[in-house]
Each structure stands twice: as C-alpha cells, then as structure tokens.
C-alpha cells in the first residue's frame, strides 16, 4: 500500500507555509496551536508567549491564511484549542479563531468538545481558590474541556465513492456519532516527548480517520514533538511537519523512525454485529460501574471512620 509515501519535516515558520509547500497540495490539516501567554516553547519568534492577545490572534490569522493556500479545495482543517483565563477575563479563543478562519476563506463546519474525564486533569488555580472560599460570587471551575473546530476550504464535497469503496462499520460510526469526545489528556511531558504541551494521539487519530484517505498528505503546521506525524504514518498517510524548534524537529525525526507505516491495525471498516457493539458497550459500562462502586465504598469507609471518631469524642 505504500504508494508515493512522503515524510517531510520543515524547520520553518508556519506564517510562511506557502513558500515551502505547493498550493492546493495538502489533503487534511490537523494541529494544536501554541497556547496564548501560557507556555514558553523555548525558541525565538514563537507565537503566543509574552505577546498581547491581539498580536497572538494576528499571528495565528497569518498561519490560517497560509493553511488555506496549501489545502486542496473542498478538503478540511481541524484545530484543537482551549479557553484561556487571564487577568483581563476569559479569552474565548475558539470563538475568535472561528471568526479569523472565516475571514481568510474557510467555512466553519462543526465543533467537537474534547472532554477530559474527571480526575484526569491537573487542579487549576481558580478552582482551588473556590474550594478554599466556597461562597456566593466566588464560583470558579476546573476547566476539563477544550474545543476541536472543523473547517472546510470552500463548500465542495468530494464524492467518497470516487476515492474509496470502504464504508465505516457500525462500531466506529457509533463511537464517532456524538459531539463530545472523552479522551484522557497528557498532563505532563513524557520522558520521550520533552515537549511542554503534548496532546493525546487519540485526537489526531480520530480526525485523520474521519477526514482523509489512505496515502493522502496530512499537514501539521505546529508539529511540536510530532504526535500528528506519528499517527498519520501509522495510519498509512504521508505527513508534513512544520516546526520552528530545531530540537522538536529532531524529536519528530526520531519518532517517525520508530513508527512503522500503516501499523495501526484497528479495523474501522469490517462490519460488526449489533450484538458485538452491545457487548462492548456493556463492558465499558461494567468498568465504569466498578470504578464508581469503589469510590462509593471508599467514601462509606471514610465516613465510618469519621462517625467512629465522633462517637468516641462524645464519650
């Protein structure tokens, strides 16, 4: 299946994509851009760190415009972004990105909520302050969601049958059918990542499966440690990684060298029976039940200890 496979790592600035990538040549774009004002990625001219919010949006718009140039007409781009808390108030970056995407020519197609299950995220300062001061007007939250925004270049939809005769099976379509995806985040850099903000492989995996075909070209304009590239290669796609950090480019190269082309053998096409789907759903429910039961039993045990202590104090 390895037809015309491409593996390109560009140590370049994504604000100049079209200088290095041909127009209308990319089949799908998926990325998680740099946060605004939260992370120092460790190199000069980086977007987001120590710059005003207005400058951040301006720079991101330059990148989005370049993405529009290199993406094929009718094809899609997906971007993972979260809301940021600042002294100036909440910055709803997803909303501003939608406006900027549309300004450069994209059509906004859909939004997906990336839900980070309870207990899998770091406790945030605002939520901690609320637990320490649980009074009216002091409410704050531990943010455990981000957005995945889907855009299309133009409005022409390609006829899938012209490119493949494969249809997703019921198991996969039911898994993807809802707009909330519960995916465990990566809370701290892995030893082999050495990146300040990696995102889980499951996000680009789902998106690449949904918005591209085998042997097509996947672009990540903010490649970081190469998560998108690795997943693309394992799913049998070519990949183009654009990254300003030489250190991260080296990480991407090492990661791709240790990844086998088309090695992800998850079968999302062969049909499965309703019984198999129901059985899998039941297994998931059982695991969730067992987890909640343990939490309940632990709470009962702790409450019992408290009651025992109170009883002894009274005597």
N, C-alpha and C positions, 0 to 999 in steps of 0.2 A: 504493500500500500504506500510505501514511502516514495511518493512521486514529487520531484522537484522540491524537496524539503529545504526550507530556509531557516537559518538560525543567526540572527543579526543582533549585535549589541553595539549601540551607539553611545559613546561618551559625549553627548551633546546636550544642548539646551532645547527643551520642547517648545519654546517660543519661536524656534526656527525649524520646525519639523520638515516643512516643505522644501528646505534646502537639501535635505538628505534622503527624503522618501518621495517617490513619484506620486503625482496627483492621481486620485481615484484608484489606488492600488491596494488598499487595506480592506479586508473583509469584515473585521469586527474590532472595536476598541473597548478595552476594559481596563479600568485603573482606579486606584485610590490615591487621590492627590495629596500633597502636603497639607497638614493642618495649618490654620492661621494662628500664629502667635503662641503655639503650644510646644513645638518641637524644634530643636536645633539639629539639623541633619548633617552638620559638620563640614560645609563647603561654602565657598563664596557664591554670591549672586543667587542664592537659594530663594525660592518663593515662600512667603508666609512668615518667616521668623524675623522679628524686630522690624516689621513694616506695618503701616496703617492698614486698616481693613479695606479702605478704598483702593490702596495700591495693590493689595492682595487680589481683590476682585479684578482689577485692571490687568494684572499679570496673568491671571487664570483665563481671562477672556482672550488674551493673545494666544494661549495654548489651545483653547477651544476652537478658535478660528483656524489654526493650523491643522487641528484634527479634522475639521470639516473639509479642508482641501485634500487631504490624503485618503479619506474614507471613500469607498465606492458609493455611487448614487444608490439610494434605496436601502443601504445597509445601516447597522446600528452601532451606537456607542453607549456604554454603561459606566456610571461613575458612582463610587461609594463615598459618601460624605456624611458627617455628623454635625449637630448643632454645637456651637461653642459658647461657653459662658465667659463674659468679660465684665470689667468694671463699668463698661458703658451699657450693659444689659446683654441679653441673649442675642447671639448672632445666628439667625436662621439661614445658614449658608446654602442649604438645599434650595430655598426659595429664590435666593439671589442667583444661584447657578442656573436655575430654570430660565430666569429672565435673560441671562447672558448667553446661554445656549441658543435661545430663540433669536436673539439679536444677530448671531453670526450665521443663522440659516437653518438650524436644526428644528425638528418637530418633536415636541415633548410627547412621549407615548405612554409611559406609566411609571409609577413609583412603587417600590417594594420596601417594606420595613425589615431591617435586619434586627431581630430581637435577640439580645444576649441573655440567655436564661438566668433567672435569679440565682445569685450565689457564684456566678462565673465572672463578674466584673469587679474591679477594684472599687472600694468605697470612696466616694468623692467628697471633697471638702464641704460643698454645700449641704449634702445630705447629712454629713456628720454634725454640722452646725445645728441642723434642725433636730436631730436626736438629742443634742445637748440642751437645746432650748425649744422643747415641744409646746409652743404656744401659738395662738392665732397670730396671723401676719408673718410668722417665721417659717412658713412651709417652704421646703425645697425638696428636690428629688435626686436620687441616684440614677443618672441617665444610663439606661441599659438598652438603647436602640440607636441605630443610625439609618440613613436612607441609601437606597440603591436606585438611582434615576436612570431611566432608559430613554434614549433619544434616537431619532432616525434622520438620516440625510435625505430630505425630500419626503415624498409620500408614496413613491412607487414600491409596491410589494412584489418581490420576485415570486414566480410560481415554483414552490418547493419541488414539485414533481419533475421539473426540468433539471434539477441538480441531484436528486436522490429519490429512491423508491422506498426508503426506510421510514417507518412511522414509529413514534414513541409508543411504548406499551402502557397499559393502564396504571401500573405501579408508579412509573415515572411521571405521567401526566397528573395523577392524583397528588403526588408529592409536590409538584410544582404549581398546583392549581390555586393556591392561596397567596395573598399579597404580603403575608408575614412569614419570614423565614427565621426559625430558631436555630442559631448556629453559635457554638461556643467560641468566644474570642481568644486571641492570643494576648494575654495581659502583660507579658514581659518578653523581651527578646530572647529567643532560644540561643543556645551557645553557638549553633552553626549559622544563625541568622546575623547577629551583630547589627541589627537594624532597630532604630528607636520606635518604629511603629509598624510592625508586620501585620498583615491581615490573613485570616484563615484561608486555606486552599479551597475550602468548600464553596466560597463565594465565586471566585473566577471559574471554578469547575462547573457550577450550575449555569452560569451565564454563557460560557463558551459552548456548552452542550445545547443551550436554547437558541443561540444566535449565530451559530456558524456550522459549517460542514467540514468533514474530514479533508485534510490537505489545504485548507484555507489559511490565510495570514491573519494572525492576531497581534495587535499592537498595544503595548502599554507605555504611554508617554511619561509615566513616573514609575519606573520599573523597580526602584528600591533594591531589595535583595533577590528579586527575580521570581517571586511566587507565581505571577501570571504566566511568565515564560515557561516555568517548570510544568505547570498544569497543562498549558497549551501543548507542549511537546508530548506529555504523557497521554494526551487525548488525540494524538495524531494530527496536530496542526503545526504549521510554521509559526515562528514568533519573531517579533521585532521589539527589542527592549531599548528604550531611550532613558538614559540616566546621567545626571551631571557629576555624580561622585565616582571617581576612579576606583575607590575602594569597593563600592557597591557593584560596579561593573565586573570586578574580579570575582565577587561573590556569585553573581549571576552566571558567569562562565563556569565556575566550579559546580554550581547546582545543576546546570544543563549537562555537564559532562557526566554526572552521576545519574542522569534521568534517561530512561530508555524510551525511544519514540513509540507511541501508541501502546504503552504498557498498562494503561488504566483499562482494565477489562470489565468494568461494570457494564452489564447488559441492559441498556435502556430501550432496546428495540424489540427483542423477542417477547411475544405475548405471554402474559401470565394469567392464571385463572383468578376469578373473584375470590375463590377460597384462599389462594396463596396470599393475596393482598390483605384479606380479612385476618389471616393468621399473623401476618407481620404486624398489622395494626394492634392486634391483641397482645403480641409480645411486647410492643412498645408500651402499651397501657399497663401491662403487668410490671414492667420495670419502674414506671412512674409511680405505680401504686406502692411497690415495695420501698421506694425511696421516701415517699410521703409517710408510710407506715413507720419506718424507722425514726423519722423526725418526730412523729406523734408520740411514739414510745419513749423517745429521749426526753421530750417535754414532760410527759407523765412522771418519768423517773425524777427529773429535776424538781418538779412541783412537789412530789412526795418528800424529797429531802427538805424542801422549804417548810412543808407542813410539819414534818418531824421536829425541825429546829424550833418552830413557833410553839409547838406543844411542850417541848422541854423548857423553853423560856418561861412559859406560863406557870410551870411547877417549880 
